[in-house]
Amino acid sequence: MTSATVHCPVVTEREQFLVNFFRDVWNAGDADACATYLAPAYTIHHDPGDAWAGQTLDVAGFQQRLQRSRAPFPDQTFEIRGLFEAQGSVVVTWDWHGTHHGDLPGFPATGKALTMSGITEYRFTDGRLSGHWQVVDRLTLFQQLQAQRSTATA
Amino acid sequence: MTSATVHCPVVTEREQFLVNFFRDVWNAGDADACATYLAPAYTIHHDPGDAWAGQTLDVAGFQQRLQRSRAPFPDQTFEIRGLFEAQGSVVVTWDWHGTHHGDLPGFPATGKALTMSGITEYRFTDGRLSGHWQVVDRLTLFQQLQAQRSTATA
């Protein structure tokens, strides 16, 4: 991850581990790298709107989630705003940018730039990621998609 | 705040301070208590959809924000799921419950129960709260309000 996409001090080993995870997995889309970062079982404890919310995934399941999540936005970038390690977790505050290159349900691809933000609490087991509790500002994304559809059909 | 509304260990003094702030200010709606918890200047650094996003408020300004925010949901309760103190901040993960007793723009009061969740990073100056960076799952709330309107007009 470049300095351009981390806007806070990286203080602890687990925070650096998460910076690398975002760089390799969510930003670069390297599915093979999942095996480096993930525990054998990864639980999506809370993530409203995520298709896998409530599920526990193995590495192959997480790779499917990664590929399906990134498909509409192949150039997506997470910018890390803050890193907070406590109670065995690392909380990440982030902004997200992506170009709408693939279809979403009800929203065909437009090629337009989109942005949103979120906060994720990552949990660890034996030094690897074993789950998260996340809230994403989905309404901002939904409103951008609706505005694009209105423009397209006007 | 009762044990029923804090679902995690409270480890540090600042975490206890925040538990008390939620209990007195956001749950009980005690505007006078703001002076106990807030620094002279409180900045809403990031809070998509909040009417005061980007602004810096004095205590009186925060009291107005509190009263306007709670008016539609006078029985609102925040349940604290996690507390994470690091880098001088405390991050709080939370669920929210409220009954829709007052009108919102476009959504007249229905008396129905609503729920949502969010995560807030609270910042401190001289031991008091001086701002936050927050993401709320507003789409969940929006969808509940829309579903109620559909029912009301069916």
Interface residues (C-beta under 8 A of the other chain):
Chain A: C8 P9 V11 H46 P48 G49 R81 G82 L83 F84 E85 A86 Q87 S89 V91 T93 S117 G118 I119 E121 W133 Q134 V135 V136 D137 R138 L139 T140 F142
Chain B: C8 P9 V11 H46 P48 G49 R81 G82 L83 F84 E85 A86 Q87 S89 V91 T93 S117 G118 I119 E121 W133 Q134 V135 V136 D137 R138 L139 T140 F142
